[in-house]
């Protein structure tokens, strides 16, 4: 796995673009900034340190949490648990450690709820289009290549024994849990901080954020949802005891003969989605759920995605390309409007 931010190996399907709006309060308080590299991107934590907390021990503990996620869920690591499953012989049962087992269960539940728009077996198509661990590309694959990759995709092919933590490899299935793994890693950072008595913090990896408590000036944490067109922030959101994740088509993509091919792959067609959805931002209690839902809505598109958000009470903000090239239409679900009524600014 790359050491720097050149690639996003655990976030091939979800590309967050959230900018921290720093507070400017009393810096005499015991606030720490910790950061490092993981999953081909960067992680950071701002926290109020309780008395007696050892900085070096905390830093080592946080890195250990991230290393566990990589060891289980990174498709860029040949010896990870998910990579071992992906190359396992057909007909063999593979033992899944926790939290891999639980995250797969969550992913399969979402696959069923979305009718397969969200599919944790989409890995062959992600790799084929150059958005996974395979080399990037700037020319679309051929029809026969897409057909062959689609034959290996289908969440219904998986036989998952959740109780025993075992998964049957039917042959050729390539799991990709990128959209839930990075958020899960953010959650692990937060949970580790809380075990050490930290109550005020903002934790993030590559932009997926989890906030608890208050920032240094005593005010709630506030983050900006970026404008996919490169303009000023599209929205500023107060993040109170919540997580936020964004999926967009404007960072992980390539262009060929005037057409943009983004990283959100429709498992039913094998092609990148072609609707006008530029980005999806989701608020949820935990980051794993926020990231997975943002990916699912990105594939579903503006109409079906919003219908899903309404039906399942998902707090989602959709930025949709309109008729003018420099204009985005903002569509917010009822749950988004409810959660941000007191904290969002246009």
C-alpha positions as CSV (number, residue, x, y, z in Angstrom):
1,X,0.0,0.0,0.0
2,X,1.4,3.4,-0.9
3,X,2.8,5.4,2.0
4,X,1.5,8.7,0.8
5,X,-1.7,10.3,-0.4
6,X,-1.2,9.4,-4.1
7,X,-3.9,6.7,-4.0
8,X,-6.9,6.0,-1.9
9,X,-6.7,2.1,-1.7
10,X,-9.5,1.7,0.9
11,X,-11.6,4.4,-0.6
12,X,-11.9,3.6,-4.2
13,X,-15.7,4.1,-4.2
14,X,-16.0,7.0,-1.8
15,X,-14.0,10.2,-2.2
16,X,-14.8,12.6,0.7
17,X,-14.2,16.3,0.3
18,X,-14.8,17.9,3.7
19,X,-12.9,20.8,4.9
20,X,-12.4,21.5,8.7
21,X,-13.3,25.0,9.7
22,X,-10.9,25.5,12.6
23,X,-12.0,27.2,15.8
24,X,-10.1,30.1,17.2
25,X,-10.7,29.8,20.9
26,X,-8.5,29.4,24.0
27,X,-5.4,27.6,22.9
28,X,-4.1,27.4,26.5
29,X,-6.4,24.3,26.9
30,X,-4.7,20.9,26.6
31,X,-5.6,20.4,22.9
32,X,-3.5,18.0,20.9
33,X,-3.2,17.5,17.1
34,X,-2.2,13.9,16.1
35,X,-1.8,12.7,12.5
36,X,-0.1,10.2,10.3
37,X,-0.5,8.1,7.1
38,X,-2.7,5.2,6.5
39,X,-4.5,3.5,3.7
40,X,-2.7,5.6,1.1
41,X,-4.0,8.9,2.6
42,X,-3.7,10.8,5.9
43,X,-5.5,10.6,9.2
44,X,-5.7,13.3,11.9
45,X,-7.3,13.8,15.3
46,X,-7.9,16.9,17.2
47,X,-8.6,16.2,20.9
48,X,-8.8,17.7,24.4
49,X,-6.4,15.5,26.4
50,X,-7.5,14.5,29.8
51,X,-5.0,14.7,32.7
52,X,-2.4,11.9,32.7
53,X,-2.9,10.8,29.1
54,X,0.4,9.7,27.5
55,X,0.7,11.3,24.1
56,X,3.1,8.7,22.6
57,X,1.1,5.8,24.0
58,X,-2.1,7.2,22.5
59,X,-0.5,7.8,19.1
60,X,0.8,4.2,19.1
61,X,-2.6,2.9,20.1
62,X,-4.4,4.9,17.3
63,X,-2.0,3.6,14.7
64,X,-2.5,0.1,15.9
65,X,-6.3,0.5,15.3
66,X,-5.6,1.6,11.8
67,X,-3.1,-1.2,11.2
68,X,-5.8,-3.7,12.2
69,X,-8.2,-2.4,9.5
70,X,-5.5,-2.6,6.9
71,X,-4.6,-6.2,7.9
72,X,-8.2,-7.3,7.5
73,X,-9.7,-5.1,4.7
74,X,-7.1,-3.7,2.4
75,X,-7.2,-5.0,-1.1
76,X,-3.8,-3.5,-1.6
77,X,-2.2,-5.8,0.9
78,X,-1.5,-9.3,-0.4
79,X,-1.6,-10.8,3.0
80,X,-4.8,-9.1,4.3
81,X,-7.8,-11.2,5.2
82,X,-9.8,-9.8,2.3
83,X,-7.0,-10.4,-0.2
84,X,-6.7,-14.1,1.0
85,X,-10.5,-14.5,0.4
86,X,-10.3,-12.9,-3.0
87,X,-7.8,-15.5,-4.2
88,X,-9.2,-18.5,-2.4
89,X,-10.1,-21.5,-4.4
90,X,-13.8,-22.0,-5.4
91,X,-15.8,-23.9,-2.9
92,X,-13.7,-23.2,0.1
93,X,-14.9,-21.6,3.4
94,X,-12.8,-18.8,4.7
95,X,-12.8,-17.7,8.4
96,X,-13.5,-14.0,8.9
97,X,-12.2,-12.2,12.0
98,X,-14.1,-9.4,13.6
99,X,-14.8,-6.7,12.6
100,X,-14.5,-8.0,9.0
101,X,-17.4,-10.4,9.7
102,X,-19.7,-7.7,11.1
103,X,-18.8,-5.2,8.3
104,X,-19.6,-7.7,5.6
105,X,-22.9,-8.4,7.3
106,X,-23.7,-4.7,7.2
107,X,-22.6,-4.4,3.6
108,X,-24.8,-7.4,2.5
109,X,-27.8,-5.8,4.4
110,X,-27.3,-2.6,2.4
111,X,-26.9,-4.5,-0.8
112,X,-30.3,-6.2,-0.2
113,X,-31.9,-2.9,0.8
114,X,-30.7,-1.1,-2.4
115,X,-31.5,-3.9,-4.8
116,X,-27.8,-4.5,-5.5
117,X,-27.0,-0.9,-6.4
118,X,-24.6,-1.2,-3.5
119,X,-22.6,-4.4,-4.0
120,X,-19.5,-5.5,-1.9
121,X,-18.5,-7.9,-4.8
122,X,-18.1,-5.0,-7.3
123,X,-14.3,-5.4,-7.0
124,X,-13.7,-6.9,-10.5
125,X,-15.4,-4.0,-12.1
126,X,-13.7,-1.4,-9.9
127,X,-10.3,-2.9,-10.8
128,X,-11.2,-3.2,-14.5
129,X,-12.0,0.5,-14.7
130,X,-8.8,1.4,-13.0
131,X,-10.2,2.6,-9.7
132,X,-8.9,-0.3,-7.5
133,X,-5.6,-1.9,-6.8
134,X,-5.0,-2.4,-10.5
135,X,-3.2,0.2,-12.6
136,X,-5.3,3.3,-13.5
137,X,-6.4,3.7,-17.0
138,X,-7.5,6.5,-19.4
139,X,-9.4,4.4,-22.0
140,X,-12.7,2.5,-21.2
141,X,-12.4,-1.3,-21.2
142,X,-13.9,-3.3,-24.0
143,X,-17.4,-4.8,-24.0
144,X,-16.1,-8.4,-23.6
145,X,-13.9,-7.3,-20.6
146,X,-16.9,-5.7,-18.9
147,X,-19.1,-8.8,-19.6
148,X,-16.4,-11.1,-18.1
149,X,-16.0,-8.9,-15.0
150,X,-19.8,-8.6,-14.5
151,X,-20.0,-12.4,-14.5
152,X,-17.9,-12.4,-11.3
153,X,-20.1,-9.8,-9.6
154,X,-23.2,-10.4,-7.5
155,X,-23.7,-10.2,-3.8
156,X,-26.2,-13.0,-3.9
157,X,-23.4,-15.4,-4.8
158,X,-22.0,-15.0,-1.3
159,X,-22.9,-17.6,1.3
160,X,-22.1,-15.9,4.6
161,X,-22.5,-17.7,7.9
162,X,-22.7,-14.6,10.2
163,X,-22.9,-16.6,13.4
164,X,-19.7,-18.6,12.8
165,X,-17.9,-15.9,10.9
166,X,-17.4,-17.9,7.8
167,X,-17.7,-17.0,4.1
168,X,-17.9,-19.3,1.1
169,X,-15.8,-18.4,-1.9
170,X,-18.0,-19.5,-4.9
171,X,-15.1,-18.8,-7.3
172,X,-13.8,-15.6,-8.8
173,X,-15.6,-13.3,-6.3
174,X,-13.5,-10.2,-5.4
175,X,-14.7,-8.4,-2.3
176,X,-14.2,-4.7,-2.1
177,X,-15.3,-3.1,1.2
178,X,-13.6,0.2,0.6
179,X,-16.7,2.3,1.1
180,X,-17.3,1.0,4.6
181,X,-13.7,0.2,5.7
182,X,-12.4,3.8,5.8
183,X,-15.4,5.0,7.8
184,X,-15.0,2.0,10.1
185,X,-11.4,3.0,10.7
186,X,-12.5,6.5,11.7
187,X,-15.0,5.0,14.1
188,X,-12.2,2.9,15.6
189,X,-10.1,6.0,16.1
190,X,-13.1,7.6,17.9
191,X,-13.8,4.6,20.0
192,X,-10.1,4.3,21.0
193,X,-10.1,8.0,22.1
194,X,-13.2,7.5,24.2
195,X,-11.6,4.4,25.9
196,X,-8.8,6.8,27.0
197,X,-11.3,9.2,28.5
198,X,-11.3,11.7,25.5
199,X,-14.7,13.4,25.2
200,X,-14.0,16.3,22.8
201,X,-12.4,15.3,19.5
202,X,-12.7,15.4,15.7
203,X,-11.2,12.4,13.9
204,X,-10.8,12.0,10.2
205,X,-9.3,9.9,7.5
206,X,-9.0,11.4,4.1
207,X,-12.0,13.6,4.9
208,X,-14.5,11.2,6.5
209,X,-15.1,12.8,9.8
210,X,-16.4,11.8,13.3
211,X,-17.0,14.5,15.9
212,X,-17.8,14.3,19.6
213,X,-18.1,17.1,22.1
214,X,-16.8,20.6,21.3
215,X,-13.9,22.3,19.6
216,X,-11.3,24.4,21.5
217,X,-13.5,27.6,21.6
218,X,-16.4,25.7,23.2
219,X,-18.4,25.8,20.0
220,X,-19.7,22.8,18.1
221,X,-17.5,21.4,15.3
222,X,-18.3,22.8,11.9
223,X,-17.3,21.3,8.5
224,X,-17.7,22.6,5.0
225,X,-19.1,20.4,2.2
226,X,-16.9,21.2,-0.8
227,X,-18.3,22.5,-4.1
228,X,-17.6,19.8,-6.8
229,X,-17.2,22.7,-9.3
230,X,-14.3,24.2,-7.3
231,X,-16.2,27.2,-6.0
232,X,-16.7,28.2,-2.4
233,X,-18.0,25.6,0.0
234,X,-21.5,24.4,-0.9
235,X,-22.6,24.2,2.7
236,X,-21.3,24.5,6.3
237,X,-22.6,21.9,8.7
238,X,-22.5,21.8,12.4
239,X,-21.3,18.3,13.4
240,X,-22.5,17.4,16.8
241,X,-22.1,13.8,18.0
242,X,-22.2,12.6,14.4
243,X,-20.2,11.5,11.4
244,X,-20.1,12.8,7.9
245,X,-19.0,11.4,4.6
246,X,-19.1,12.5,1.0
247,X,-18.9,10.6,-2.3
248,X,-18.3,12.6,-5.5
249,X,-17.5,11.9,-9.2
250,X,-15.0,14.7,-9.6
251,X,-11.8,13.4,-8.1
252,X,-11.6,9.7,-9.1
253,X,-12.3,9.8,-12.7
254,X,-10.8,9.9,-16.2
255,X,-11.9,11.5,-19.4
256,X,-11.9,9.9,-22.8
257,X,-13.1,11.5,-26.0
258,X,-15.0,14.2,-24.1
259,X,-16.8,11.9,-21.7
260,X,-16.1,11.6,-18.0
261,X,-15.9,8.1,-16.4
262,X,-16.2,8.3,-12.6
263,X,-15.4,5.8,-9.9
264,X,-19.1,5.0,-9.0
265,X,-19.7,1.8,-10.9
266,X,-23.2,0.4,-11.4
267,X,-23.0,-3.3,-10.8
268,X,-26.0,-4.0,-13.0
269,X,-24.4,-2.5,-16.1
270,X,-20.7,-2.7,-15.4
271,X,-20.3,0.9,-16.4
272,X,-19.7,4.1,-14.4
273,X,-23.0,5.8,-13.6
274,X,-24.1,8.5,-16.1
275,X,-26.6,10.5,-14.1
276,X,-26.0,14.1,-13.1
277,X,-25.2,13.4,-9.4
278,X,-22.0,15.3,-8.6
279,X,-21.7,14.5,-4.9
280,X,-23.6,12.9,-2.0
281,X,-23.0,13.9,1.6
282,X,-24.5,11.8,4.4
283,X,-24.8,12.4,8.1
284,X,-25.0,9.4,10.4
285,X,-24.2,8.3,13.9
286,X,-21.1,6.4,12.8
287,X,-18.7,6.8,9.9
288,X,-19.0,3.3,8.5
289,X,-22.7,3.8,7.9
290,X,-22.2,7.3,6.5
291,X,-19.6,6.1,4.0
292,X,-21.5,3.1,2.8
293,X,-24.7,5.1,2.4
294,X,-23.0,7.8,0.4
295,X,-21.7,5.2,-2.0
296,X,-25.1,3.6,-2.3
297,X,-26.8,6.9,-3.1
298,X,-24.1,7.8,-5.6
299,X,-24.9,4.7,-7.6
300,X,-28.7,5.0,-7.2
301,X,-28.6,8.6,-8.6
302,X,-30.7,11.7,-7.9
303,X,-34.2,10.3,-8.1
304,X,-33.8,6.8,-6.8
305,X,-31.2,7.9,-4.3
306,X,-33.5,10.5,-2.8
307,X,-36.4,8.1,-2.7
308,X,-34.2,5.6,-0.8
309,X,-33.1,8.4,1.6
310,X,-36.7,9.4,2.3
311,X,-37.8,5.8,2.8
312,X,-34.9,4.9,5.1
313,X,-34.6,8.3,6.9
314,X,-31.1,8.9,5.6
315,X,-29.8,12.4,6.2
316,X,-28.4,13.1,2.7
317,X,-27.5,16.1,0.7
318,X,-27.3,15.6,-3.1
319,X,-25.6,18.1,-5.4
320,X,-26.9,17.6,-8.9
321,X,-25.6,19.0,-12.1
322,X,-28.1,21.2,-13.8
323,X,-28.5,22.5,-17.3
324,X,-25.8,25.1,-16.9
325,X,-22.2,23.8,-16.6
326,X,-21.5,26.1,-13.7
327,X,-24.6,25.3,-11.7
328,X,-25.5,22.6,-9.1
329,X,-28.9,21.9,-7.7
330,X,-29.0,21.2,-4.0
331,X,-31.4,18.5,-2.9
332,X,-31.7,17.7,0.8
333,X,-33.6,14.7,2.3
334,X,-36.1,15.4,5.1
335,X,-33.8,13.8,7.6
336,X,-30.9,16.1,6.4
337,X,-33.1,19.2,6.8
338,X,-34.2,18.1,10.2
339,X,-30.6,17.3,11.4
340,X,-29.1,20.5,10.0
341,X,-31.9,23.0,10.7
342,X,-30.0,24.6,13.6
343,X,-26.5,24.2,12.3
344,X,-26.2,24.4,8.5
345,X,-25.4,27.7,6.8
346,X,-25.9,28.3,3.0
